[in-house]
Amino acid sequence: DAAAAVQDSSTPSSLPHAWAKSNLRILTTHHTHSTGPCWARAACQTLWRGEPYTLQIDSHMRFRSDWDAYLIQQLHKCPNPNKALLTTYPIGYLLPNHIPDDTRPTLLVPSNFDESGILRQKSRLLLETHEPLPQQSNSSNNNNIPSPLWAAGFNFGFSTVITTVPYDP
């Protein structure tokens, strides 16, 4: 069980007063009990309480204004939103608050095979804003780019992904 060594601190009595009635859920564990990022992500999936969407991000992310509405809108532009996941390597930033004004998307591309034979990937900043591909003509304002690759550090979609393809710790 992925959450065996995890203490669920989401009960109202264990949270500060201001958060007690929120949707915030916290898992805490000693670092020696963790067996890596897949274990941690599987443990986080145990917090799901039927919310319609899921967002998985790395801890070093910044959010734009109205990020949630934007992601929902982009997801619904996909040809099959119920099976789609939005994913990329987001553009970096410099601490404390030097965030690039550039809003061009990045595209995941294969990079190389490592010494274990695992395909590595990287992102490429697009030269310009993406126009719809011909097969997307039924949705003329769809600026999502189909990709066979997936990034664990940023992905968003319907929460059915949690039950359809859950993390294997």
DSSP file (Angstrom, degrees, kcal/mol; ACC not computed):
  #  RESIDUE AA STRUCTURE BP1 BP2  ACC     N-H-->O    O-->H-N    N-H-->O    O-->H-N    TCO  KAPPA ALPHA  PHI   PSI    X-CA   Y-CA   Z-CA
    1    1 A D    >         0   0    0      0, 0.0     3,-1.8     0, 0.0     4,-0.3   0.000 360.0 360.0 360.0 124.0    0.0    0.0    0.0
    2    2 A A  T 3   +     0   0    0      1,-0.3     3,-0.4     2,-0.1    41,-0.2   0.803 360.0  46.5 -61.0 -30.8    1.5    3.3   -1.1
    3    3 A A  T >  S+     0   0    0      1,-0.2     3,-1.8    39,-0.1    -1,-0.3   0.276  77.5 110.0 -97.1  12.2    0.2    5.2    1.8
    4    4 A A  T <  S+     0   0    0     -3,-1.8    -1,-0.2     1,-0.3    -2,-0.1   0.871  87.8  35.1 -57.1 -40.1    1.2    2.6    4.5
    5    5 A A  T 3  S+     0   0    0     -3,-0.4     2,-0.4    -4,-0.3    25,-0.4   0.227 101.5 100.3 -98.6  15.0    3.9    4.9    5.9
    6    6 A V    <   -     0   0    0     -3,-1.8     2,-0.6    23,-0.1    23,-0.2  -0.846  62.6-145.4-106.8 134.1    2.0    8.1    5.3
    7    7 A Q  E     -A   28   0A   0     21,-2.7    21,-2.0    -2,-0.4     2,-0.8  -0.872  16.5-137.8 -95.7 123.3    0.1    9.9    8.0
    8    8 A D  E     +A   27   0A   0     -2,-0.6     3,-0.3    19,-0.2    19,-0.2  -0.733  22.6 179.9 -82.3 112.9   -3.0   11.5    6.6
    9    9 A S        +     0   0    0     17,-2.6    18,-0.1    -2,-0.8    -1,-0.1  -0.035  49.5 106.8-101.7  29.7   -3.2   15.0    8.3
   10   10 A S        +     0   0    0     16,-0.2    -1,-0.2    15,-0.1     5,-0.1   0.387  43.0 113.0 -94.4   5.9   -6.4   16.0    6.5
   11   11 A T  S >> S-     0   0    0     -3,-0.3     3,-1.9     1,-0.1     4,-0.6  -0.571  76.6-121.1 -75.9 141.3   -8.7   15.7    9.5
   12   12 A P  G >4 S+     0   0    0      0, 0.0     3,-1.0     0, 0.0    -1,-0.1   0.813 109.3  60.6 -53.0 -34.3  -10.0   19.1   10.6
   13   13 A S  G 34 S+     0   0    0      1,-0.2     4,-0.1     7,-0.1     7,-0.0   0.755 104.9  48.7 -68.2 -22.1   -8.6   18.8   14.1
   14   14 A S  G <4 S+     0   0    0     -3,-1.9    -1,-0.2     6,-0.1     3,-0.0   0.509  99.6  79.5 -95.9  -3.7   -5.0   18.5   12.8
   15   15 A L  S << S-     0   0    0     -3,-1.0     5,-0.1    -4,-0.6    -5,-0.0  -0.738  92.3 -94.0-103.0 151.1   -5.2   21.5   10.4
   16   16 A P    >>  -     0   0    0      0, 0.0     3,-1.6     0, 0.0     4,-1.0  -0.276  46.2-105.7 -55.6 150.2   -4.8   25.2   11.3
   17   17 A H  G >4 S+     0   0    0      1,-0.3     3,-0.9     2,-0.2     4,-0.4   0.848 117.6  56.1 -50.1 -44.8   -8.2   26.8   11.9
   18   18 A A  G 34 S+     0   0    0      1,-0.2    -1,-0.3     2,-0.1     3,-0.2   0.773 114.5  39.7 -63.2 -25.2   -8.3   28.7    8.6
   19   19 A W  G X4 S+     0   0    0     -3,-1.6     3,-2.0     1,-0.1     5,-0.3   0.525  85.9  98.3 -99.6  -7.0   -7.8   25.5    6.6
   20   20 A A  T << S+     0   0    0     -4,-1.0    -1,-0.1    -3,-0.9    -2,-0.1   0.778  92.6  34.4 -58.1 -31.3  -10.0   23.2    8.6
   21   21 A K  T 3  S+     0   0    0     -4,-0.4    -1,-0.3    -3,-0.2    -2,-0.1   0.233 101.1 100.8-108.2  13.8  -13.0   23.5    6.3
   22   22 A S  S <  S-     0   0    0     -3,-2.0    -3,-0.1     2,-0.1    -4,-0.0  -0.209  85.9-106.7 -88.1-177.5  -11.1   23.8    3.0
   23   23 A N  S    S+     0   0    0     -2,-0.1     2,-0.3     2,-0.0    -1,-0.1   0.267  76.6 127.4 -90.2   9.4  -10.3   21.2    0.4
   24   24 A L        -     0   0    0     -5,-0.3     2,-0.4     2,-0.0    -2,-0.1  -0.514  35.1-178.4 -73.3 130.5   -6.7   21.1    1.5
   25   25 A R        -     0   0    0     -2,-0.3     2,-0.4     2,-0.0   -15,-0.1  -0.993   6.1-163.0-128.6 138.7   -5.4   17.6    2.3
   26   26 A I        -     0   0    0     -2,-0.4   -17,-2.6     2,-0.0     2,-0.4  -0.970   8.9-166.2-127.4 134.7   -1.9   16.9    3.6
   27   27 A L  E     -A    8   0A   0     -2,-0.4     2,-0.4   -19,-0.2   -19,-0.2  -0.969  12.5-172.4-113.1 135.1    0.2   13.7    3.7
   28   28 A T  E     +A    7   0A   0    -21,-2.0   -21,-2.7    -2,-0.4     2,-0.3  -0.975  11.0 160.1-126.8 144.5    3.3   13.7    5.8
   29   29 A T        -     0   0    0     -2,-0.4     2,-0.2   -23,-0.2   -23,-0.1  -0.984  44.1 -99.4-154.3 154.0    5.9   11.0    6.0
   30   30 A H    >>  -     0   0    0    -25,-0.4     3,-2.3    -2,-0.3     4,-0.6  -0.560  37.1-120.5 -74.1 142.1    9.5   10.8    7.2
   31   31 A H  G >4 S+     0   0    0      1,-0.3     3,-0.8    -2,-0.2    -1,-0.1   0.765 110.3  64.1 -58.4 -26.0   11.9   10.9    4.2
   32   32 A T  G 34 S+     0   0    0      1,-0.2    -1,-0.3     3,-0.1    -2,-0.0   0.664  97.5  56.9 -73.9 -13.7   13.3    7.5    5.1
   33   33 A H  G <4 S+     0   0    0     -3,-2.3    -1,-0.2   -28,-0.1    -2,-0.2   0.625  87.9  95.1 -88.9 -15.3    9.9    5.9    4.4
   34   34 A S    <<  -     0   0    0     -3,-0.8    -5,-0.0    -4,-0.6   -28,-0.0  -0.501  52.0-169.1 -78.2 144.7    9.8    7.2    0.8
   35   35 A T        -     0   0    0      1,-0.4     3,-0.2    -2,-0.2    -1,-0.1   0.131  59.4 -68.3-117.7  19.1   10.9    5.1   -2.0
   36   36 A G     >  -     0   0    0      1,-0.2     4,-2.1     2,-0.1    -1,-0.4  -0.639  65.3 -52.7 126.3 179.7   10.9    7.7   -4.7
   37   37 A P  H  > S+     0   0    0      0, 0.0     4,-2.6     0, 0.0     5,-0.2   0.848 126.8  53.6 -66.0 -35.9    8.6   10.0   -6.8
   38   38 A C  H  > S+     0   0    0      2,-0.2     4,-2.3     1,-0.2     5,-0.2   0.903 109.5  49.8 -66.7 -38.3    6.3    7.3   -8.1
   39   39 A W  H  > S+     0   0    0    130,-0.2     4,-2.3     2,-0.2    -1,-0.2   0.932 112.5  47.8 -60.3 -46.6    5.7    6.1   -4.5
   40   40 A A  H  X S+     0   0    0     -4,-2.1     4,-2.3     1,-0.2    -2,-0.2   0.894 111.9  48.8 -64.0 -41.1    4.9    9.7   -3.5
   41   41 A R  H  X S+     0   0    0     -4,-2.6     4,-1.8     2,-0.2    -1,-0.2   0.886 110.6  50.8 -68.7 -37.4    2.6   10.3   -6.5
   42   42 A A  H  X S+     0   0    0     -4,-2.3     4,-0.7     2,-0.2    -2,-0.2   0.912 110.5  50.1 -63.2 -41.5    0.7    7.0   -5.7
   43   43 A A  H >< S+     0   0    0     -4,-2.3     3,-1.0     1,-0.2     4,-0.3   0.911 108.7  52.2 -62.6 -41.9    0.3    8.2   -2.1
   44   44 A C  H >< S+     0   0    0     -4,-2.3     3,-1.9     1,-0.3    -1,-0.2   0.855 100.6  61.9 -63.1 -34.6   -1.0   11.6   -3.3
   45   45 A Q  H >< S+     0   0    0     -4,-1.8     3,-1.3     1,-0.3    -1,-0.3   0.741  90.2  69.0 -65.2 -20.3   -3.6    9.8   -5.5
   46   46 A T  T << S+     0   0    0     -3,-1.0    -1,-0.3    -4,-0.7    -2,-0.2   0.651  88.5  66.6 -70.5 -12.5   -5.1    8.3   -2.3
   47   47 A L  T <  S+     0   0    0     -3,-1.9    -1,-0.2    -4,-0.3    -2,-0.2   0.578  72.3 121.4 -81.5 -10.1   -6.2   11.8   -1.4
   48   48 A W    <   +     0   0    0     -3,-1.3     6,-0.0    -4,-0.2    -3,-0.0  -0.310  35.9 178.8 -59.5 131.3   -8.6   11.9   -4.3
   49   49 A R        -     0   0    0     -2,-0.0    -1,-0.1     0, 0.0    -3,-0.0  -0.127  66.4 -73.0-126.9  35.1  -12.2   12.5   -3.2
   50   50 A G  S    S+     0   0    0      1,-0.2    -2,-0.1   109,-0.1   109,-0.1   0.579  74.4 161.3  89.1   9.7  -14.1   12.5   -6.5
   51   51 A E        -     0   0    0      1,-0.1    -1,-0.2     2,-0.1   108,-0.2  -0.338  43.8-127.6 -60.2 147.5  -12.9   15.9   -7.8
   52   52 A P  S    S+     0   0    0      0, 0.0   107,-2.6     0, 0.0   108,-0.3   0.784  85.1  40.3 -72.4 -25.9  -13.5   16.1  -11.6
   53   53 A Y  E     -B  158   0B   0    105,-0.3     2,-0.4   106,-0.2   105,-0.2  -0.825  63.5-155.6-123.0 159.0   -9.9   17.2  -12.5
   54   54 A T  E     -B  157   0B   0    103,-2.8   103,-1.9    -2,-0.3     2,-0.4  -0.998   4.1-167.9-134.0 141.2   -6.4   16.3  -11.4
   55   55 A L  E     -B  156   0B   0     -2,-0.4     2,-0.5   101,-0.2   101,-0.2  -0.995   0.8-170.6-127.8 125.8   -3.2   18.4  -11.6
   56   56 A Q  E     +B  155   0B   0     99,-2.9    99,-2.1    -2,-0.4     2,-0.3  -0.977  19.8 161.2-117.5 123.4    0.2   16.9  -11.0
   57   57 A I  E     -B  154   0B   0     -2,-0.5    97,-0.3    97,-0.2     2,-0.1  -0.920  39.6-108.1-136.5 160.3    3.1   19.4  -10.8
   58   58 A D    >   -     0   0    0     95,-1.8     3,-0.6    -2,-0.3    95,-0.0  -0.466  38.5-111.1 -78.8 163.0    6.6   19.6   -9.5
   59   59 A S  T 3  S+     0   0    0      1,-0.2    -1,-0.1    -2,-0.1    94,-0.0   0.615 108.8  67.7 -74.3 -11.9    7.2   21.7   -6.4
   60   60 A H  T 3  S+     0   0    0      2,-0.0     2,-0.2     0, 0.0    -1,-0.2  -0.156  76.9 123.7-102.1  39.5    9.1   24.4   -8.3
   61   61 A M    <   -     0   0    0     -3,-0.6     2,-0.3    31,-0.0    31,-0.1  -0.655  45.5-154.5-101.4 155.1    6.2   25.7  -10.3
   62   62 A R        -     0   0    0     -2,-0.2     2,-0.4     0, 0.0    -2,-0.0  -0.925  16.0-137.9-120.2 151.2    4.6   29.2  -10.6
   63   63 A F        -     0   0    0     -2,-0.3     2,-0.2     0, 0.0     3,-0.1  -0.888   5.5-139.8-114.1 140.9    1.0   29.8  -11.5
   64   64 A R    >   -     0   0    0     -2,-0.4     3,-1.3     1,-0.1     2,-0.0  -0.497  45.6 -77.3 -85.2 164.5   -0.4   32.4  -13.9
   65   65 A S  T 3  S+     0   0    0      1,-0.3    -1,-0.1    -2,-0.2     5,-0.1  -0.365 117.6   8.1 -60.4 140.6   -3.7   34.2  -13.0
   66   66 A D  T 3> S+     0   0    0      1,-0.1     4,-2.3     3,-0.1    -1,-0.3   0.795  80.8 156.2  57.3  32.9   -6.8   32.1  -13.7
   67   67 A W  H <>  +     0   0    0     -3,-1.3     4,-2.5     1,-0.2     5,-0.2   0.853  67.7  53.3 -56.8 -38.1   -4.6   29.0  -14.3
   68   68 A D  H  > S+     0   0    0      2,-0.2     4,-2.2     1,-0.2    -1,-0.2   0.930 109.8  45.2 -68.3 -45.3   -7.4   26.6  -13.4
   69   69 A A  H  > S+     0   0    0      1,-0.2     4,-2.4     2,-0.2    -1,-0.2   0.894 113.4  52.4 -63.2 -39.6  -10.0   28.1  -15.8
   70   70 A Y  H  X S+     0   0    0     -4,-2.3     4,-2.6     2,-0.2    -2,-0.2   0.933 110.2  46.7 -61.8 -47.3   -7.3   28.2  -18.6
   71   71 A L  H  X S+     0   0    0     -4,-2.5     4,-2.6     2,-0.2    -2,-0.2   0.900 112.1  50.1 -64.9 -40.3   -6.4   24.5  -18.1
   72   72 A I  H  X S+     0   0    0     -4,-2.2     4,-2.1     2,-0.2    -1,-0.2   0.925 111.8  49.0 -62.2 -43.6  -10.1   23.5  -18.1
   73   73 A Q  H  X S+     0   0    0     -4,-2.4     4,-0.6     1,-0.2    -2,-0.2   0.931 112.7  47.0 -61.2 -46.2  -10.7   25.5  -21.3
   74   74 A Q  H >< S+     0   0    0     -4,-2.6     3,-0.8     1,-0.2     4,-0.4   0.890 110.1  53.4 -64.2 -39.5   -7.6   24.0  -23.0
   75   75 A L  H >< S+     0   0    0     -4,-2.6     3,-1.4     1,-0.2    -1,-0.2   0.909 106.1  52.7 -61.3 -42.3   -8.6   20.4  -21.9
   76   76 A H  H 3< S+     0   0    0     -4,-2.1    -1,-0.2     1,-0.3    -2,-0.2   0.606  98.8  65.3 -73.2 -10.4  -12.1   20.9  -23.4
   77   77 A K  T << S+     0   0    0     -3,-0.8    -1,-0.3    -4,-0.6    -2,-0.2   0.621  81.1 102.3 -81.0 -13.8  -10.5   21.9  -26.7
   78   78 A C  S <  S-     0   0    0     -3,-1.4     4,-0.1    -4,-0.4     6,-0.1  -0.384  85.0-119.0 -70.1 148.3   -9.1   18.4  -27.2
   79   79 A P  S    S+     0   0    0      0, 0.0    -1,-0.1     0, 0.0    -3,-0.0   0.845 111.2  19.6 -56.7 -35.6  -10.8   16.1  -29.6
   80   80 A N  S >> S+     0   0    0      1,-0.1     3,-1.9    -5,-0.1     4,-0.9  -0.677  73.3 176.9-133.8  79.3  -11.5   13.6  -26.7
   81   81 A P  T 34 S+     0   0    0      0, 0.0    77,-0.5     0, 0.0     3,-0.3   0.775  76.0  64.2 -59.0 -28.7  -11.2   15.6  -23.5
   82   82 A N  T 34 S+     0   0    0      1,-0.2    78,-0.1    -4,-0.1    -6,-0.0   0.736 114.5  32.1 -68.1 -20.7  -12.2   12.7  -21.3
   83   83 A K  T <4 S+     0   0    0     -3,-1.9    -1,-0.2    74,-0.0     2,-0.2   0.422 101.2 102.3-111.5  -3.2   -9.0   10.8  -22.4
   84   84 A A     <  -     0   0    0     -4,-0.9    74,-0.6    -3,-0.3     2,-0.4  -0.503  47.8-165.9 -86.5 150.8   -6.7   13.7  -22.9
   85   85 A L  E     -C  157   0B   0     -2,-0.2     2,-0.5    72,-0.1    72,-0.2  -0.995  16.0-140.6-130.4 128.8   -3.9   14.9  -20.6
   86   86 A L  E     +C  156   0B   0     70,-3.1    70,-2.1    -2,-0.4     2,-0.3  -0.770  37.5 162.6 -84.4 130.5   -2.3   18.3  -21.0
   87   87 A T  E     +C  155   0B   0     -2,-0.5     2,-0.3    68,-0.2    21,-0.2  -0.998   7.1 131.8-151.8 149.2    1.4   17.9  -20.3
   88   88 A T        -     0   0    0     66,-1.2    19,-0.1    -2,-0.3    66,-0.1  -0.967  56.4 -93.9-173.1 175.3    4.7   19.8  -20.9
   89   89 A Y        -     0   0    0     -2,-0.3     3,-0.1    35,-0.1    -2,-0.0  -0.953  51.9-135.8-100.5 108.2    7.9   21.0  -19.3
   90   90 A P        -     0   0    0      0, 0.0     2,-0.1     0, 0.0    33,-0.1  -0.208  25.5 -91.4 -64.9 157.1    7.0   24.5  -18.3
   91   91 A I        -     0   0    0     13,-0.1    15,-0.0    11,-0.1     0, 0.0  -0.418  48.0-120.0 -65.4 140.4    9.3   27.4  -18.9
   92   92 A G        -     0   0    0     -2,-0.1     2,-0.3    -3,-0.1    -1,-0.1  -0.119  24.1-158.1 -76.1 176.7   11.7   28.0  -16.0
   93   93 A Y        -     0   0    0      6,-0.1     2,-0.4     3,-0.0     6,-0.2  -0.946  17.5-114.7-148.4 166.1   12.0   31.2  -13.9
   94   94 A L  B  >  -D   98   0C   0      4,-2.2     4,-2.4    -2,-0.3     0, 0.0  -0.900  49.6 -78.3-109.0 135.3   14.6   32.8  -11.7
   95   95 A L  T  4 S+     0   0    0     -2,-0.4     2,-0.2     2,-0.2     0, 0.0  -0.427 101.4  19.4 -68.7 148.0   14.1   33.2   -8.0
   96   96 A P  T  4 S-     0   0    0      0, 0.0    -1,-0.2     0, 0.0    -3,-0.0  -0.866 132.0 -35.4 -87.7 -35.7   12.6   35.1   -6.4
   97   97 A N  T  4 S+     0   0    0     -2,-0.2     2,-1.3     2,-0.0    -2,-0.2   0.037  80.6 130.0-141.2  32.2   10.2   36.6   -9.0
   98   98 A H  B  <  +D   94   0C   0     -4,-2.4    -4,-2.2     2,-0.0    -1,-0.0  -0.724  32.4 171.1 -90.7  92.9   11.8   36.8  -12.4
   99   99 A I        -     0   0    0     -2,-1.3    -6,-0.1    -6,-0.2    -7,-0.1  -0.897  34.5-115.1-106.4 126.7    9.1   35.2  -14.4
  100  100 A P        -     0   0    0      0, 0.0    -9,-0.0     0, 0.0    -1,-0.0  -0.244   8.0-144.8 -60.9 145.4    9.4   35.3  -18.3
  101  101 A D        +     0   0    0      2,-0.0     2,-0.2     0, 0.0    -2,-0.0   0.635  69.3 111.3 -80.2 -15.6    6.8   37.3  -20.2
  102  102 A D        +     0   0    0      1,-0.1   -11,-0.1     2,-0.0     0, 0.0  -0.419  42.3 179.8 -64.4 124.6    7.0   34.7  -23.0
  103  103 A T        +     0   0    0     -2,-0.2    -1,-0.1     2,-0.0    -2,-0.0   0.242  33.9 130.0-111.5  11.7    3.9   32.7  -23.2
  104  104 A R        -     0   0    0      1,-0.1   -13,-0.1    22,-0.1    25,-0.1  -0.399  59.3-117.2 -63.9 143.1    4.8   30.4  -26.1
  105  105 A P        -     0   0    0      0, 0.0    21,-2.4     0, 0.0     2,-0.3  -0.306  17.7-129.2 -77.8 164.8    4.3   26.8  -25.3
  106  106 A T  E     -E  125   0D   0     19,-0.2     2,-0.4    -2,-0.0    19,-0.2  -0.859  14.6-145.2-109.2 151.9    6.9   24.1  -25.1
  107  107 A L  E     -E  124   0D   0     17,-2.4    17,-2.0    -2,-0.3     2,-0.3  -0.965  15.9-125.5-118.1 130.3    6.6   20.8  -27.0
  108  108 A L  E     +E  123   0D   0     -2,-0.4    15,-0.2   -21,-0.2    41,-0.2  -0.590  36.0 176.2 -73.7 132.2    7.9   17.5  -25.6
  109  109 A V  E     -E  122   0D   0     13,-2.9    13,-2.4    -2,-0.3     2,-0.1  -0.970  36.3 -97.3-135.1 150.3   10.4   15.8  -27.9
  110  110 A P  E     +E  121   0D   0      0, 0.0    11,-0.3     0, 0.0     3,-0.1  -0.405  37.4 179.8 -63.4 144.3   12.5   12.6  -27.7
  111  111 A S  E     -     0   0D   0      9,-3.1     2,-0.3     1,-0.4    10,-0.2   0.781  47.4 -54.0-110.2 -64.0   16.1   13.4  -26.7
  112  112 A N  E     -E  120   0D   0      8,-0.7     8,-3.7     6,-0.1     2,-0.5  -0.968  48.4 -92.4-167.3 171.9   18.1   10.2  -26.4
  113  113 A F  E     -E  119   0D   0     -2,-0.3     6,-0.2     6,-0.2     2,-0.0  -0.879  42.1-138.0 -97.3 132.4   18.3    6.8  -24.8
  114  114 A D    >   -     0   0    0      4,-2.5     3,-2.3    -2,-0.5    -1,-0.0  -0.171  36.7 -84.4 -80.8-177.8   20.2    6.7  -21.6
  115  115 A E  T 3  S+     0   0    0      1,-0.3    -1,-0.1     2,-0.1    -2,-0.0   0.682 130.6  53.8 -64.1 -17.3   22.6    4.0  -20.5
  116  116 A S  T 3  S-     0   0    0      2,-0.1    -1,-0.3     0, 0.0     3,-0.1   0.411 120.7-107.4 -93.7   0.8   19.7    1.8  -19.2
  117  117 A G  S <  S+     0   0    0     -3,-2.3     2,-0.4     1,-0.3    -2,-0.1   0.612  71.8 144.2  84.9  12.5   17.9    2.1  -22.6
  118  118 A I        -     0   0    0      1,-0.0    -4,-2.5     0, 0.0     2,-0.4  -0.720  53.9-119.6 -88.6 131.9   15.2    4.4  -21.2
  119  119 A L  E     -E  113   0D   0     -2,-0.4     2,-0.3    -6,-0.2    -6,-0.2  -0.558  29.4-156.6 -70.1 124.5   14.0    7.1  -23.7
  120  120 A R  E     -E  112   0D   0     -8,-3.7    -9,-3.1    -2,-0.4    -8,-0.7  -0.721   7.9-159.9 -98.8 153.0   14.7   10.5  -22.3
  121  121 A Q  E     -E  110   0D   0     -2,-0.3     2,-0.3   -11,-0.3   -13,-0.1  -0.887  11.1-177.6-131.5 163.0   12.7   13.6  -23.3
  122  122 A K  E     -E  109   0D   0    -13,-2.4   -13,-2.9    -2,-0.3     2,-0.3  -0.875  25.8-109.7-145.4 176.5   13.2   17.3  -23.3
  123  123 A S  E     -E  108   0D   0     -2,-0.3     2,-0.4   -15,-0.2   -15,-0.2  -0.863  16.7-154.2-116.7 153.4   11.1   20.3  -24.3
  124  124 A R  E     -E  107   0D   0    -17,-2.0   -17,-2.4    -2,-0.3     2,-0.4  -0.991  20.3-127.3-123.6 130.3   11.5   22.8  -27.2
  125  125 A L  E     -E  106   0D   0     -2,-0.4   -19,-0.2   -19,-0.2     2,-0.1  -0.644  33.3-120.7 -74.5 126.4   10.1   26.3  -27.0
  126  126 A L        -     0   0    0    -21,-2.4   -22,-0.1    -2,-0.4    -1,-0.1  -0.385   8.9-131.4 -70.6 147.5    8.0   26.8  -30.1
  127  127 A L  S    S-     0   0    0      1,-0.1     2,-0.3    -2,-0.1    -1,-0.1   0.807  85.0  -0.8 -68.9 -29.9    9.0   29.6  -32.4
  128  128 A E  S    S-     0   0    0    -23,-0.1    -1,-0.1     3,-0.0     2,-0.1  -0.937  97.2 -64.2-151.3 171.4    5.5   31.0  -32.6
  129  129 A T        -     0   0    0     -2,-0.3     2,-0.2     1,-0.1   -25,-0.1  -0.390  61.9-109.7 -62.4 136.8    2.0   30.4  -31.3
  130  130 A H        -     0   0    0     13,-0.2    -1,-0.1    -2,-0.1     3,-0.1  -0.469  25.6-150.4 -73.7 133.7    0.7   27.1  -32.6
  131  131 A E        -     0   0    0     -2,-0.2    10,-0.1     1,-0.1    12,-0.0  -0.723  39.4 -81.7 -95.9 154.3   -2.1   27.1  -35.2
  132  132 A P        -     0   0    0      0, 0.0    -1,-0.1     0, 0.0    11,-0.1  -0.217  44.7-119.5 -57.2 143.1   -4.5   24.2  -35.3
  133  133 A L    >   -     0   0    0      9,-0.2     3,-2.2     1,-0.1     9,-0.1  -0.463  29.3-105.7 -76.6 156.7   -3.4   21.1  -37.2
  134  134 A P  G >  S+     0   0    0      0, 0.0     3,-1.6     0, 0.0     4,-0.1   0.867 120.7  56.2 -53.8 -40.0   -5.5   20.0  -40.2
  135  135 A Q  G 3  S+     0   0    0      1,-0.3     3,-0.3     2,-0.1    -2,-0.0   0.582 102.4  58.9 -70.9  -6.2   -7.1   17.1  -38.3
  136  136 A Q  G X   +     0   0    0     -3,-2.2     3,-2.4     1,-0.2     6,-0.3   0.162  67.7 117.4-102.4  17.2   -8.2   19.6  -35.7
  137  137 A S  T <   +     0   0    0     -3,-1.6     3,-0.4     1,-0.3    -1,-0.2   0.736  64.3  67.1 -62.7 -22.8  -10.3   21.6  -38.2
  138  138 A N  T 3  S+     0   0    0     -3,-0.3     2,-0.3     1,-0.3    -1,-0.3   0.659 107.5  42.4 -70.7 -12.2  -13.5   20.8  -36.3
  139  139 A S  S X  S-     0   0    0     -3,-2.4     3,-2.2     1,-0.1    -1,-0.3  -0.711  75.2-178.2-130.5  80.2  -12.1   22.9  -33.5
  140  140 A S  T 3  S+     0   0    0     -3,-0.4    -1,-0.1    -2,-0.3    -2,-0.1   0.665  79.8  49.6 -62.2 -18.7  -10.6   25.9  -35.3
  141  141 A N  T 3  S+     0   0    0    -10,-0.1     2,-0.8    -3,-0.1    -1,-0.3   0.137  76.6 124.5-106.6  22.6   -9.4   27.5  -32.1
  142  142 A N    <   +     0   0    0     -3,-2.2    -9,-0.2    -6,-0.3    -3,-0.1  -0.719  27.8 171.7 -83.1 110.3   -7.6   24.4  -30.7
  143  143 A N        +     0   0    0     -2,-0.8     2,-0.3   -11,-0.1   -13,-0.2   0.117  37.8 117.7-107.2  21.8   -4.0   25.4  -30.1
  144  144 A N        -     0   0    0    -70,-0.1    -2,-0.0   -67,-0.1   -58,-0.0  -0.641  57.9-140.7 -80.9 146.5   -3.1   22.2  -28.2
  145  145 A I        -     0   0    0     -2,-0.3    -2,-0.1   -13,-0.1   -15,-0.0  -0.943  15.9-125.1-112.6 117.9   -0.4   20.1  -29.9
  146  146 A P        +     0   0    0      0, 0.0   -68,-0.0     0, 0.0     0, 0.0  -0.314  35.2 178.4 -60.2 142.6   -0.9   16.3  -29.8
  147  147 A S        -     0   0    0      2,-0.1   -38,-0.1     1,-0.1    -2,-0.0  -0.994  35.8-150.7-147.7 138.8    2.1   14.5  -28.3
  148  148 A P  S    S+     0   0    0      0, 0.0     2,-0.2     0, 0.0    -1,-0.1   0.524  79.7  84.5 -83.0  -4.1    2.9   10.8  -27.6
  149  149 A L        -     0   0    0    -41,-0.2     2,-0.3   -62,-0.1   -41,-0.1  -0.584  61.2-159.4-100.0 161.4    5.1   11.9  -24.7
  150  150 A W        -     0   0    0     -2,-0.2     2,-0.5     5,-0.0     5,-0.1  -0.998   6.9-149.1-142.2 140.3    4.2   12.7  -21.1
  151  151 A A    >   -     0   0    0      3,-0.4     3,-0.9    -2,-0.3   -63,-0.2  -0.952   5.1-158.1-115.0 125.8    5.8   14.7  -18.3
  152  152 A A  T 3  S+     0   0    0     -2,-0.5     3,-0.2     1,-0.2    -1,-0.1   0.760  90.2  67.4 -69.3 -24.2    5.3   13.8  -14.7
  153  153 A G  T 3  S+     0   0    0      1,-0.3   -95,-1.8   -96,-0.1     2,-0.3   0.658 115.3  15.2 -75.1 -16.1    6.3   17.3  -13.6
  154  154 A F  E <  S+B   57   0B   0     -3,-0.9   -66,-1.2   -97,-0.3    -3,-0.4  -0.790  73.8 138.4-158.5 114.8    3.2   18.9  -15.2
  155  155 A N  E     -BC  56  87B   0    -99,-2.1   -99,-2.9    -2,-0.3     2,-0.3  -0.967  19.3-174.0-155.1 147.0    0.0   17.2  -16.3
  156  156 A F  E     +BC  55  86B   0    -70,-2.1   -70,-3.1    -2,-0.3     2,-0.3  -0.998  24.1 116.7-141.9 138.5   -3.7   18.1  -16.1
  157  157 A G  E     -BC  54  85B   0   -103,-1.9  -103,-2.8    -2,-0.3   -72,-0.1  -0.971  64.6 -40.5-175.2-172.9   -6.8   16.2  -17.0
  158  158 A F  E >   -B   53   0B   0    -74,-0.6     3,-1.6   -77,-0.5  -105,-0.3  -0.434  56.1-120.0 -66.5 145.4  -10.0   14.6  -15.9
  159  159 A S  T >> S+     0   0    0   -107,-2.6     3,-1.9     1,-0.3     4,-0.6   0.521  98.0  92.1 -71.3  -3.6   -9.4   12.7  -12.6
  160  160 A T  H >> S+     0   0    0   -108,-0.3     4,-2.7     1,-0.3     3,-0.6   0.751  72.2  73.9 -59.3 -20.8  -10.5    9.4  -14.3
  161  161 A V  H <> S+     0   0    0     -3,-1.6     4,-2.1     1,-0.2    -1,-0.3   0.809  86.9  62.5 -60.9 -28.5   -6.8    9.0  -15.0
  162  162 A I  H <4 S+     0   0    0     -3,-1.9    -1,-0.2     1,-0.2    -2,-0.2   0.870 114.9  30.0 -66.2 -36.7   -6.4    8.2  -11.3
  163  163 A T  H << S+     0   0    0     -4,-0.6    -2,-0.2    -3,-0.6    -1,-0.2   0.758 122.1  50.2 -93.4 -27.1   -8.6    5.1  -11.5
  164  164 A T  H  < S+     0   0    0     -4,-2.7    -3,-0.2     1,-0.2    -2,-0.2   0.935 133.1   6.8 -77.1 -47.8   -7.8    4.2  -15.2
  165  165 A V  S  < S-     0   0    0     -4,-2.1    -1,-0.2    -5,-0.2    -2,-0.1  -0.581  83.7-177.8-135.0  70.7   -4.0    4.3  -15.0
  166  166 A P        -     0   0    0      0, 0.0    -4,-0.1     0, 0.0  -124,-0.1  -0.253  38.0 -88.3 -68.9 158.3   -3.0    4.8  -11.3
  167  167 A Y        -     0   0    0   -126,-0.2  -129,-0.0    -5,-0.1  -128,-0.0  -0.396  31.8-140.7 -63.0 140.6    0.6    5.2  -10.2
  168  168 A D              0   0    0      1,-0.1  -129,-0.1    -3,-0.1    -1,-0.1  -0.918 360.0 360.0-103.1 107.0    2.4    2.0   -9.5
  169  169 A P              0   0    0      0, 0.0  -130,-0.2     0, 0.0    -1,-0.1   0.537 360.0 360.0 -65.4 360.0    4.5    2.7   -6.4
